[in-house]
Amino acid sequence: MGDAERSSPADALLEAVCQSNPKVVVSLQALVSEIDVLREKHKILLTNGVFDLLHAGHAELLQQARLISDFVVVTIPSDSDVRKQKGAGRPIQSHQDRAALISCFEFVDRVLVYKAGCLEQIIHLIRPNILLKGSDYRGKQIVGGDYVASLGGEVVFAERSGPSTSGLISKCIRTIDQED
């Protein structure tokens, strides 16, 4: 979320989290400036996802990100964006919590929360060498993929194992229903 976009109590909470956690970024401009300095000698990777209920597949994806790059940026959508994309009842965790959890992975360098419709702009500003998505996105249109390729970069699909977050939620609901 850019500096001018911070206005809600949730955004103020995210800013407070960021002050104690330098991996979680509030200012897109500051992130872009940092990456511009690193770009000459480092391979920059960007991946995005909801990361609502962390599971082994998420950890594998983020670990693979580090193996193929030098600097890993994870972008996660705001809560309102997740609700639009996934429906009522999602996200399970707030974007503040999701950002804080993702930042705990040693192979993640920065985490940025974005608002609806901003992902492509973020990709254009960051200009990653690699755009990483899970293998479940193979064959789908990837936001920013054509742009990254036009810069000489690549879209990489990381193999993932295990259930998706939606699969985990369904399994939890089935388990609860069986107990009732």
ZAGUKOL-276054 format. One record per residue: residue number from 0; z, y, x of N, C-alpha, C, O in turn. Coordinates in nm, 2 decimals. Layout:
BEGIN
   midren     n_up   n_north   n_east    ca_up   ca_north   ca_east     c_up   c_north   c_east     o_up   o_north   o_east
      NUM        Z         Y        X        Z          Y         X        Z         Y        X        Z         Y        X
...
! end
This chain:
BEGIN
   midren     n_up   n_north   n_east    ca_up   ca_north   ca_east     c_up   c_north   c_east     o_up   o_north   o_east
        0     0.00     -0.12     0.08     0.00       0.00      0.00     0.00      0.12     0.09     0.08      0.13     0.18
        1    -0.09      0.21     0.06    -0.10       0.33      0.14     0.02      0.43     0.12     0.09      0.41     0.02
        2     0.04      0.52     0.21     0.15       0.62      0.20     0.15      0.69     0.06     0.25      0.71     0.00
        3     0.03      0.74     0.02     0.03       0.81     -0.10     0.05      0.73    -0.23     0.08      0.78    -0.33
        4     0.04      0.60    -0.22     0.05       0.51     -0.33     0.20      0.47    -0.36     0.22      0.42    -0.47
        5     0.29      0.50    -0.27     0.43       0.46     -0.30     0.49      0.55    -0.40     0.51      0.67    -0.38
        6     0.53      0.49    -0.52     0.59       0.57     -0.62     0.70      0.50    -0.70     0.79      0.56    -0.75
        7     0.69      0.37    -0.72     0.78       0.29     -0.80     0.90      0.25    -0.73     0.91      0.25    -0.60
        8     1.01      0.21    -0.80     1.13       0.16     -0.74     1.10      0.03    -0.65     1.16      0.01    -0.55
        9     1.00     -0.05    -0.70     0.97      -0.17     -0.62     0.90     -0.13    -0.49     0.93     -0.19    -0.38
       10     0.82     -0.02    -0.49     0.76       0.03     -0.36     0.87      0.08    -0.27     0.86      0.07    -0.15
       11     0.97      0.15    -0.33     1.08       0.20     -0.25     1.16      0.09    -0.18     1.20      0.10    -0.07
       12     1.18     -0.02    -0.26     1.24      -0.14     -0.20     1.16     -0.20    -0.09     1.22     -0.24     0.01
       13     1.03     -0.21    -0.11     0.95      -0.26      0.00     0.96     -0.18     0.12     0.96     -0.23     0.23
       14     0.96     -0.05     0.11     0.97       0.04      0.22     1.11      0.02     0.29     1.11      0.02     0.42
       15     1.21      0.00     0.22     1.34      -0.03      0.28     1.34     -0.16     0.35     1.40     -0.17     0.46
       16     1.27     -0.26     0.30     1.26      -0.39      0.37     1.18     -0.37     0.50     1.22     -0.42     0.60
       17     1.08     -0.29     0.49     0.99      -0.26      0.61     1.07     -0.19     0.72     1.05     -0.22     0.84
       18     1.16     -0.11     0.69     1.24      -0.03      0.79     1.32     -0.13     0.87     1.34     -0.10     0.99
       19     1.36     -0.24     0.81     1.44      -0.34      0.89     1.36     -0.45     0.94     1.41     -0.54     1.02
       20     1.23     -0.46     0.91     1.14      -0.56      0.95     1.00     -0.50     0.99     0.92     -0.47     0.90
       21     0.98     -0.48     1.12     0.86      -0.41      1.16     0.73     -0.49     1.14     0.62     -0.44     1.15
       22     0.74     -0.62     1.10     0.62      -0.70      1.07     0.56     -0.66     0.94     0.44     -0.68     0.91
       23     0.64     -0.61     0.84     0.60      -0.58      0.71     0.56     -0.43     0.71     0.64     -0.34     0.75
       24     0.43     -0.41     0.68     0.37      -0.27      0.70     0.36     -0.20     0.57     0.33     -0.25     0.46
       25     0.40     -0.07     0.57     0.39       0.01      0.45     0.26      0.10     0.47     0.19      0.12     0.37
       26     0.23      0.15     0.58     0.12       0.24      0.60    -0.01      0.16     0.65    -0.01      0.11     0.77
       27    -0.11      0.16     0.57    -0.23       0.10      0.61    -0.29      0.17     0.73    -0.35      0.11     0.82
       28    -0.28      0.30     0.73    -0.33       0.38      0.84    -0.27      0.35     0.97    -0.34      0.34     1.08
       29    -0.14      0.32     0.97    -0.07       0.29      1.09    -0.11      0.15     1.14    -0.13      0.13     1.26
       30    -0.13      0.06     1.05    -0.18      -0.08      1.09    -0.32     -0.07     1.15    -0.35     -0.13     1.25
       31    -0.41      0.01     1.08    -0.55       0.03      1.14    -0.54      0.09     1.28    -0.62      0.04     1.36
       32    -0.46      0.18     1.30    -0.45       0.24      1.43    -0.40      0.14     1.53    -0.45      0.14     1.65
       33    -0.30      0.06     1.50    -0.25      -0.04      1.59    -0.36     -0.14     1.62    -0.37     -0.18     1.74
       34    -0.43     -0.19     1.52    -0.54      -0.28      1.54    -0.65     -0.23     1.63    -0.71     -0.30     1.71
       35    -0.68     -0.10     1.61    -0.79      -0.04      1.69    -0.76     -0.04     1.84    -0.85     -0.05     1.92
       36    -0.63     -0.03     1.87    -0.59      -0.04      2.01    -0.60     -0.18     2.06    -0.64     -0.20     2.17
       37    -0.57     -0.28     1.98    -0.57      -0.42      2.01    -0.71     -0.48     2.02    -0.73     -0.57     2.09
       38    -0.80     -0.43     1.94    -0.93      -0.49      1.91    -1.01     -0.52     2.04    -1.08     -0.62     2.04
       39    -1.00     -0.44     2.14    -1.08      -0.46      2.26    -1.05     -0.59     2.33    -1.14     -0.65     2.39
       40    -0.92     -0.63     2.33    -0.88      -0.75      2.41    -0.83     -0.86     2.32    -0.79     -0.96     2.38
       41    -0.82     -0.84     2.19    -0.76      -0.94      2.11    -0.85     -0.98     1.99    -0.93     -0.89     1.94
       42    -0.85     -1.10     1.95    -0.92      -1.15      1.83    -0.83     -1.13     1.71    -0.72     -1.19     1.70
       43    -0.88     -1.05     1.62    -0.80      -1.01      1.50    -0.84     -1.10     1.38    -0.96     -1.12     1.35
       44    -0.74     -1.16     1.31    -0.76      -1.24      1.20    -0.69     -1.18     1.08    -0.58     -1.13     1.09
       45    -0.76     -1.19     0.96    -0.70      -1.15      0.84    -0.71     -1.26     0.74    -0.81     -1.33     0.73
       46    -0.60     -1.29     0.67    -0.60      -1.39      0.56    -0.52     -1.32     0.45    -0.43     -1.24     0.47
       47    -0.55     -1.36     0.33    -0.48      -1.31      0.21    -0.45     -1.42     0.11    -0.52     -1.52     0.11
       48    -0.35     -1.40     0.04    -0.31      -1.50     -0.06    -0.19     -1.45    -0.13    -0.12     -1.36    -0.09
       49    -0.15     -1.52    -0.24    -0.03      -1.49     -0.32     0.09     -1.53    -0.24     0.19     -1.45    -0.24
       50     0.09     -1.65    -0.18     0.21      -1.70     -0.11     0.33     -1.69    -0.20     0.44     -1.64    -0.15
       51     0.32     -1.74    -0.32     0.43      -1.73     -0.42     0.55     -1.82    -0.39     0.66     -1.78    -0.38
       52     0.52     -1.95    -0.39     0.62      -2.05     -0.35     0.57     -2.11    -0.22     0.48     -2.19    -0.22
       53     0.63     -2.08    -0.11     0.59      -2.13      0.02     0.60     -2.28     0.02     0.70     -2.34    -0.02
       54     0.49     -2.34     0.08     0.49      -2.48      0.09     0.42     -2.52     0.22     0.37     -2.43     0.29
       55     0.41     -2.64     0.26     0.36      -2.69      0.38     0.21     -2.64     0.40     0.17     -2.61     0.52
       56     0.14     -2.64     0.30     0.00      -2.59      0.31    -0.01     -2.45     0.36    -0.10     -2.41     0.44
       57     0.08     -2.36     0.31     0.09      -2.23      0.36     0.12     -2.22     0.51     0.06     -2.15     0.59
       58     0.22     -2.30     0.55     0.26      -2.30      0.69     0.15     -2.35     0.78     0.12     -2.30     0.88
       59     0.07     -2.45     0.73    -0.04      -2.51      0.81    -0.15     -2.40     0.82    -0.20     -2.38     0.93
       60    -0.18     -2.33     0.71    -0.28      -2.22      0.72    -0.24     -2.12     0.82    -0.33     -2.07     0.90
       61    -0.12     -2.07     0.81    -0.08      -1.96      0.90    -0.07     -2.01     1.05    -0.10     -1.93     1.14
       62    -0.03     -2.14     1.07    -0.03      -2.19      1.21    -0.17     -2.20     1.26    -0.20     -2.17     1.38
       63    -0.27     -2.24     1.18    -0.41      -2.25      1.22    -0.46     -2.11     1.25    -0.54     -2.09     1.34
       64    -0.41     -2.01     1.17    -0.45      -1.87      1.20    -0.42     -1.83     1.34    -0.50     -1.77     1.41
       65    -0.30     -1.86     1.39    -0.26      -1.83      1.52    -0.34     -1.90     1.63    -0.37     -1.85     1.73
       66    -0.37     -2.03     1.60    -0.45      -2.11      1.69    -0.59     -2.05     1.72    -0.64     -2.08     1.83
       67    -0.65     -1.98     1.63    -0.78      -1.93      1.64    -0.79     -1.78     1.66    -0.90     -1.73     1.67
       68    -0.68     -1.72     1.68    -0.68      -1.57      1.69    -0.56     -1.53     1.78    -0.47     -1.61     1.82
       69    -0.56     -1.40     1.81    -0.45      -1.34      1.89    -0.36     -1.25     1.80    -0.24     -1.23     1.84
       70    -0.40     -1.21     1.69    -0.33      -1.12      1.61    -0.35     -1.15     1.46    -0.47     -1.14     1.42
       71    -0.25     -1.19     1.39    -0.27      -1.24      1.25    -0.21     -1.14     1.15    -0.09     -1.10     1.16
       72    -0.29     -1.09     1.06    -0.26      -1.00      0.95    -0.27     -1.08     0.82    -0.37     -1.14     0.79
       73    -0.16     -1.08     0.75    -0.15      -1.15      0.62    -0.14     -1.04     0.51    -0.05     -0.96     0.51
       74    -0.24     -1.04     0.42    -0.23      -0.94      0.31    -0.19     -1.02     0.18    -0.24     -1.13     0.15
       75    -0.10     -0.96     0.10    -0.06      -1.03     -0.02    -0.07     -0.93    -0.14    -0.04     -0.81    -0.12
       76    -0.11     -0.97    -0.25    -0.13      -0.88     -0.37     0.00     -0.84    -0.43     0.10     -0.92    -0.42
       77     0.01     -0.72    -0.48     0.13      -0.67     -0.55     0.15     -0.76    -0.67     0.07     -0.84    -0.72
       78     0.27     -0.75    -0.73     0.31      -0.83     -0.84     0.22     -0.81    -0.96     0.18     -0.91    -1.03
       79     0.18     -0.69    -0.99     0.09      -0.66     -1.10    -0.04     -0.72    -1.08    -0.10     -0.77    -1.18
       80    -0.09     -0.72    -0.96    -0.22      -0.79     -0.93    -0.21     -0.94    -0.95    -0.31     -1.00    -1.00
       81    -0.10     -1.00    -0.91    -0.08      -1.14     -0.93    -0.08     -1.18    -1.08    -0.14     -1.28    -1.12
       82    -0.01     -1.10    -1.16    -0.01      -1.12     -1.30    -0.15     -1.12    -1.36    -0.18     -1.20    -1.45
       83    -0.23     -1.02    -1.32    -0.37      -1.01     -1.37    -0.45     -1.14    -1.33    -0.53     -1.19    -1.41
       84    -0.42     -1.18    -1.21    -0.50      -1.30     -1.15    -0.45     -1.43    -1.20    -0.53     -1.52    -1.24
       85    -0.32     -1.45    -1.21    -0.26      -1.58     -1.24    -0.20     -1.60    -1.38    -0.18     -1.71    -1.43
       86    -0.18     -1.48    -1.45    -0.12      -1.49     -1.58     0.02     -1.46    -1.59     0.09     -1.44    -1.48
       87     0.07     -1.46    -1.71     0.22      -1.43     -1.74     0.30     -1.54    -1.66     0.26     -1.65    -1.65
       88     0.42     -1.49    -1.62     0.51      -1.59     -1.55     0.49     -1.59    -1.40     0.56     -1.65    -1.33
       89     0.38     -1.53    -1.35     0.36      -1.52     -1.21     0.36     -1.37    -1.17     0.32     -1.29    -1.25
       90     0.40     -1.34    -1.05     0.45      -1.43     -0.95     0.59     -1.48    -0.98     0.66     -1.41    -1.06
       91     0.63     -1.58    -0.92     0.76      -1.63     -0.93     0.85     -1.54    -0.84     0.96     -1.51    -0.89
       92     0.81     -1.50    -0.73     0.88      -1.41     -0.64     0.81     -1.28    -0.63     0.69     -1.27    -0.64
       93     0.89     -1.17    -0.61     0.84      -1.04     -0.60     0.76     -1.02    -0.47     0.77     -1.10    -0.38
       94     0.67     -0.92    -0.47     0.59      -0.90     -0.34     0.69     -0.86    -0.23     0.65     -0.89    -0.11
       95     0.80     -0.80    -0.25     0.90      -0.77     -0.15     0.95     -0.90    -0.08     0.95     -0.92     0.04
       96     0.98     -1.00    -0.17     1.03      -1.13     -0.12     0.92     -1.20    -0.05     0.95     -1.26     0.05
       97     0.80     -1.21    -0.11     0.69      -1.28     -0.05     0.66     -1.22     0.09     0.64     -1.30     0.18
       98     0.66     -1.09     0.10     0.63      -1.02      0.23     0.74     -1.06     0.33     0.71     -1.09     0.45
       99     0.86     -1.05     0.29     0.97      -1.08      0.38     0.97     -1.23     0.43     0.99     -1.25     0.55
      100     0.94     -1.32     0.34     0.93      -1.46      0.38     0.81     -1.49     0.47     0.83     -1.56     0.58
      101     0.69     -1.43     0.44     0.58      -1.45      0.53     0.60     -1.40     0.67     0.56     -1.45     0.77
      102     0.67     -1.28     0.67     0.70      -1.22      0.80     0.79     -1.31     0.89     0.79     -1.28     1.01
      103     0.86     -1.40     0.84     0.95      -1.49      0.92     0.87     -1.59     1.00     0.93     -1.64     1.10
      104     0.74     -1.61     0.97     0.67      -1.71      1.05     0.63     -1.64     1.19     0.58     -1.53     1.19
      105     0.66     -1.71     1.30     0.64      -1.65      1.43     0.49     -1.63     1.46     0.46     -1.55     1.54
      106     0.40     -1.70     1.39     0.26      -1.68      1.41     0.20     -1.57     1.33     0.08     -1.56     1.33
      107     0.28     -1.50     1.25     0.23      -1.39      1.17     0.27     -1.26     1.24     0.39     -1.24     1.27
      108     0.18     -1.17     1.27     0.21      -1.04      1.33     0.24     -0.93     1.24     0.33     -0.85     1.26
      109     0.16     -0.92     1.13     0.18      -0.81      1.03     0.16     -0.87     0.89     0.07     -0.96     0.87
      110     0.23     -0.81     0.79     0.21      -0.84      0.65     0.19     -0.71     0.58     0.27     -0.61     0.60
      111     0.09     -0.71     0.49     0.06      -0.59      0.41     0.05     -0.62     0.27    -0.03     -0.71     0.23
      112     0.12     -0.55     0.18     0.11      -0.57      0.03     0.00     -0.47    -0.01     0.00     -0.36     0.03
      113    -0.09     -0.52    -0.10    -0.20      -0.44     -0.15    -0.20     -0.44    -0.30    -0.15     -0.53    -0.36
      114    -0.26     -0.33    -0.35    -0.27      -0.31     -0.50    -0.41     -0.36    -0.54    -0.50     -0.37    -0.46
      115    -0.42     -0.39    -0.67    -0.55      -0.44     -0.72    -0.67     -0.36    -0.68    -0.67     -0.23    -0.68
      116    -0.77     -0.43    -0.64    -0.90      -0.36     -0.61    -0.91     -0.31    -0.47    -1.01     -0.25    -0.43
      117    -0.80     -0.32    -0.39    -0.80      -0.26     -0.25    -0.83     -0.36    -0.14    -0.85     -0.31    -0.03
      118    -0.84     -0.49    -0.17    -0.86      -0.58     -0.06    -0.99     -0.56     0.02    -0.98     -0.56     0.14
      119    -1.10     -0.54    -0.05    -1.22      -0.51      0.02    -1.21     -0.39     0.11    -1.26     -0.39     0.23
      120    -1.15     -0.28     0.06    -1.13      -0.16      0.14    -1.05     -0.19     0.27    -1.08     -0.14     0.38
      121    -0.94     -0.27     0.25    -0.86      -0.31      0.36    -0.93     -0.38     0.47    -0.92     -0.35     0.59
      122    -1.02     -0.48     0.42    -1.10      -0.55      0.52    -1.19     -0.46     0.59    -1.21     -0.48     0.71
      123    -1.25     -0.37     0.52    -1.35      -0.27      0.59    -1.27     -0.19     0.69    -1.33     -0.16     0.80
      124    -1.15     -0.15     0.66    -1.07      -0.07      0.76    -1.02     -0.15     0.88    -1.03     -0.10     0.99
      125    -0.98     -0.27     0.85    -0.92      -0.35      0.96    -1.03     -0.42     1.05    -1.01     -0.43     1.17
      126    -1.14     -0.45     0.99    -1.26      -0.51      1.06    -1.22     -0.63     1.14    -1.24     -0.63     1.26
      127    -1.16     -0.73     1.07    -1.12      -0.85      1.15    -1.24     -0.93     1.21    -1.35     -0.93     1.16
      128    -1.21     -1.00     1.32    -1.31      -1.09      1.38    -1.32     -1.21     1.29    -1.43     -1.28     1.29
      129    -1.21     -1.25     1.23    -1.20      -1.37      1.15    -1.14     -1.34     1.02    -1.03     -1.28     1.01
      130    -1.20     -1.39     0.91    -1.14      -1.39      0.78    -1.11     -1.54     0.74    -1.20     -1.62     0.74
      131    -0.98     -1.57     0.73    -0.94      -1.71      0.71    -0.90     -1.73     0.56    -0.82     -1.65     0.50
      132    -0.95     -1.84     0.50    -0.92      -1.88      0.37    -0.89     -2.03     0.37    -0.93     -2.10     0.46
      133    -0.81     -2.08     0.27    -0.79      -2.22      0.26    -0.92     -2.29     0.22    -1.01     -2.23     0.16
      134    -0.92     -2.42     0.25    -1.04      -2.50      0.23    -1.08     -2.51     0.08    -1.19     -2.54     0.04
      135    -0.98     -2.48    -0.01    -1.00      -2.48     -0.15    -1.10     -2.36    -0.19    -1.14     -2.36    -0.31
      136    -1.12     -2.27    -0.10    -1.21      -2.16     -0.13    -1.35     -2.18    -0.08    -1.44     -2.10    -0.11
      137    -1.38     -2.29    -0.02    -1.51      -2.33      0.03    -1.61     -2.33    -0.08    -1.58     -2.39    -0.19
      138    -1.72     -2.26    -0.07    -1.83      -2.26     -0.17    -1.81     -2.14    -0.27    -1.89     -2.12    -0.36
      139    -1.70     -2.07    -0.26    -1.67      -1.96     -0.35    -1.70     -1.82    -0.27    -1.71     -1.82    -0.15
      140    -1.73     -1.72    -0.35    -1.75      -1.59     -0.30    -1.62     -1.54    -0.24    -1.52     -1.53    -0.31
      141    -1.62     -1.50    -0.11    -1.50      -1.45     -0.04    -1.50     -1.30    -0.03    -1.60     -1.25     0.03
      142    -1.40     -1.23    -0.08    -1.40      -1.09     -0.08    -1.40     -1.05     0.07    -1.32     -1.09     0.15
      143    -1.50     -0.96     0.11    -1.51      -0.91      0.24    -1.58     -1.01     0.34    -1.61     -0.97     0.45
      144    -1.62     -1.12     0.29    -1.68      -1.22      0.38    -1.82     -1.18     0.44    -1.84     -1.19     0.56
      145    -1.90     -1.12     0.35    -2.03      -1.07      0.40    -2.01     -0.96     0.50    -2.09     -0.95     0.59
      146    -1.92     -0.87     0.47    -1.89      -0.76      0.56    -1.85     -0.81     0.70    -1.90     -0.76     0.80
      147    -1.75     -0.90     0.70    -1.70      -0.95      0.83    -1.82     -1.02     0.91    -1.83     -1.00     1.03
      148    -1.90     -1.09     0.84    -2.02      -1.16      0.90    -2.12     -1.05     0.95    -2.18     -1.07     1.06
      149    -2.13     -0.94     0.88    -2.23      -0.84      0.93    -2.18     -0.77     1.05    -2.26     -0.71     1.13
      150    -2.05     -0.78     1.08    -1.99      -0.72      1.21    -2.00     -0.82     1.32    -1.95     -0.79     1.43
      151    -2.05     -0.94     1.29    -2.05      -1.05      1.40    -1.93     -1.14     1.39    -1.91     -1.23     1.47
      152    -1.85     -1.12     1.29    -1.73      -1.20      1.27    -1.76     -1.33     1.19    -1.88     -1.35     1.16
      153    -1.66     -1.40     1.15    -1.68      -1.52      1.08    -1.58     -1.55     0.97    -1.46     -1.50     0.98
      154    -1.62     -1.62     0.87    -1.52      -1.66      0.76    -1.49     -1.81     0.80    -1.59     -1.89     0.81
      155    -1.37     -1.84     0.81    -1.32      -1.97      0.85    -1.24     -2.03     0.74    -1.16     -1.96     0.68
      156    -1.26     -2.16     0.71    -1.19      -2.23      0.60    -1.09     -2.33     0.67    -1.13     -2.42     0.74
      157    -0.96     -2.30     0.65    -0.86      -2.39      0.71    -0.84     -2.51     0.62    -0.82     -2.49     0.50
      158    -0.83     -2.63     0.68    -0.80      -2.75      0.60    -0.66     -2.74     0.56    -0.57     -2.71     0.65
      159    -0.63     -2.77     0.44    -0.49      -2.77      0.39    -0.46     -2.90     0.33    -0.54     -2.97     0.27
      160    -0.33     -2.94     0.34    -0.29      -3.06      0.27    -0.18     -3.03     0.17    -0.12     -2.92     0.17
      161    -0.16     -3.12     0.08    -0.05      -3.10     -0.01    -0.10     -3.02    -0.13    -0.21     -2.98    -0.14
      162     0.00     -3.01    -0.23    -0.04      -2.94     -0.35    -0.05     -2.79    -0.34     0.00     -2.73    -0.24
      163    -0.11     -2.73    -0.43    -0.11      -2.58     -0.44     0.02     -2.53    -0.51     0.09     -2.61    -0.56
      164     0.04     -2.40    -0.50     0.15      -2.35     -0.57     0.15     -2.38    -0.72     0.25     -2.41    -0.78
      165     0.03     -2.36    -0.78     0.02      -2.39     -0.92     0.05     -2.54    -0.95     0.11     -2.57    -1.05
      166     0.01     -2.63    -0.86     0.04      -2.77     -0.87     0.19     -2.79    -0.86     0.24     -2.87    -0.93
      167     0.26     -2.72    -0.77     0.40      -2.73     -0.76     0.47     -2.69    -0.88     0.57     -2.75    -0.93
      168     0.43     -2.57    -0.94     0.49      -2.52     -1.06     0.47     -2.62    -1.17     0.57     -2.65    -1.25
      169     0.35     -2.68    -1.19     0.33      -2.78     -1.29     0.42     -2.90    -1.27     0.47     -2.95    -1.37
      170     0.43     -2.94    -1.15     0.52      -3.06     -1.12     0.67     -3.03    -1.16     0.73     -3.11    -1.22
      171     0.71     -2.91    -1.13     0.85      -2.87     -1.17     0.87     -2.87    -1.32     0.97     -2.92    -1.37
      172     0.77     -2.82    -1.39     0.78      -2.81     -1.53     0.78     -2.95    -1.59     0.86     -2.98    -1.68
      173     0.69     -3.04    -1.54     0.69      -3.18     -1.59     0.83     -3.25    -1.56     0.88     -3.32    -1.65
      174     0.88     -3.22    -1.44     1.01      -3.28     -1.41     1.12     -3.23    -1.50     1.20     -3.31    -1.55
      175     1.12     -3.11    -1.53     1.22      -3.05     -1.62     1.20     -3.10    -1.76     1.30     -3.14    -1.83
      176     1.08     -3.11    -1.81     1.05      -3.17     -1.94     1.09     -3.31    -1.95     1.14     -3.35    -2.06
      177     1.08     -3.39    -1.85     1.12      -3.53     -1.85     1.28     -3.54    -1.86     1.33     -3.64    -1.91
      178     1.35     -3.45    -1.80     1.49      -3.45     -1.80     1.55     -3.41    -1.93     1.66     -3.45    -1.97
      179     1.47     -3.33    -2.01     1.53      -3.28     -2.14     1.52     -3.39    -2.25     1.56     -3.36    -2.36
! end
